[in-house]
Amino acid sequence: MPKVPRIDYYDLVDLLIEDLDTEEFVVAHYLVGIPRNLDPDTVARVIALEQSTGTWIRVPAETPEMRRRHAAKVIGLYEIPDYEFEIPEDVKIRRFILSVAYPWRNFGFNISTMLSTVIGNIASAGRLKLLDLWFPKRFLKGFKGPRYGIDGLRRYIGVYDRPLIVAMIKPDIYSPPKLGAELAYQAWSGGVDIIKDDELLTDPEFNRVEERLPLFLEAADKAKEETGEKKLYTVNITTDPPRIFELAERVKELGGNALMINYPTVGLGVLKKVAEDDSINLPILAHSDFSGAIYESPETGVSSILILGKLVRLAGGDMVIYSAPYGKQPYFIREKYLRVAKYLRAPMANIKPMLPIPSGGITQLHIPQLIKDLGVDIGIGAGGAIHAHPMGSKAGAKAFRQAIDATLKGIPLEEYAKDHPELKVVVEAWKKGVLKIMLGGGP
């Protein structure tokens, strides 16, 4: 008697989410462009299997039982626009939102393997971009996330009711180390809270961490005595393992109070290891340099809300620098910049909120817009606007604090500047067009 044909949806890995225990799956959402001549449902299943149990052809050892336990499941495929009766002749590439549920038992609490799973081989498949990842609470419990986060940083520094000012040393690469320490002292004494190394400077032979760290700590202590405010110095330890872990330990031994890691180049797994090391126990500034190569394309790669937001938070960064849609990088879409902040700060089960640090050509005149957009739970990343101030780095920092004070008091900057010479210089430079020339359009 012939076998009665029935569709086995489990074997096809084409299921409804209502049938799954959602606590056992990480759900990935993709934007996919599929050529008109291909069946989109087949393509979706191939993607799910390619990233779990299968390959381009079914092999004997991939049993139905194995697929049930370990295969990823297609739980959603939605065309944009949602054609029902016909597809216009001029449509050559059909666009879909594809949702795939991955059993997280396949990768556990391992960020590197998780990323290899959700955006591995398929990253080379053409028009495919990872838009978001949904993590179940049971999965999140396997991660510590930020050790300090926003509240912990505020307690650590002792600042609770205003944005933190995060300044980088300019020039980016310099020698001798005492030059950077002097610039740091000037900025700290003017009101900066956190000084960070530039992402381009780690531990070169002309500016060793062991040489510059004591100089910066001395400058921080001096500024603290003058201002009564605690100062942080995030030392850039970005380098190849195992040296990065050795540098983290050395910073701690030398009395350092914060670290900086450029996580897109060293890897989220490396950031996670440093963040979870109880013997280090220092706040970590995560820098996003190189991330644009990952999220910039509208049709491939990984969305900025993940690489700048949810993933770095999961890995344990306490604060992250990323582009603001002002200053020298006005091409970053404002909605994405706001959404990244949401992914850094919105409630996320047991994972603490992380401090967003908008940066990139930020001046004192951007403060009202920054606070309007994101509130006070931010860091303000600034370099040139501090160190290029005509009255010096200390004045540049003071002008930032004045702009923050004015904004929080509801006073227009131009009015507040009348009695604050450091801010007045900046306002006048803007009126003369100096900032517009420097920043390609001004604030």
Secondary structure, 3 states (H helix, E strand, C coil): CCCCCCCCHHHHCECCHHHCCHHHEEEEEEEEEEECCCCHHHHHHHHHHHCCCCCCCCCCCCCHHHHHHHCCEEEEEEEECCCCCCCCCCCCEEEEEEEEEEEHHHCCCCHHHHHHHHCCHHHHCCCEEEEEEECCHHHHCCCCCCCCHHHHHHHHHCCCCCCEEEEECCCCCCCCHHHHHHHHHHHHHHCCCEEECCCCCCCCCCCCHHHHHHHHHHHHHHHHHHHCCCCEEEEECCCCCCHHHHHHHHHHHCCCCEEEEEHHHHCHHHHHHHHCCCCCCCCEEEECCCCHHHHCCCCCEECHHHHHHHHHHHHCCCEEEEECCCCCCCCCCHHHHHHHHHHHHCCECCECCCEEEEECCCCHHHHHHHHHHHCCCCEEEECHHHHCCCCCHHHHHHHHHHHHHHHHHCCCHHHHHHHCHHHHHHHHHHHCCHHHHHHCCCC
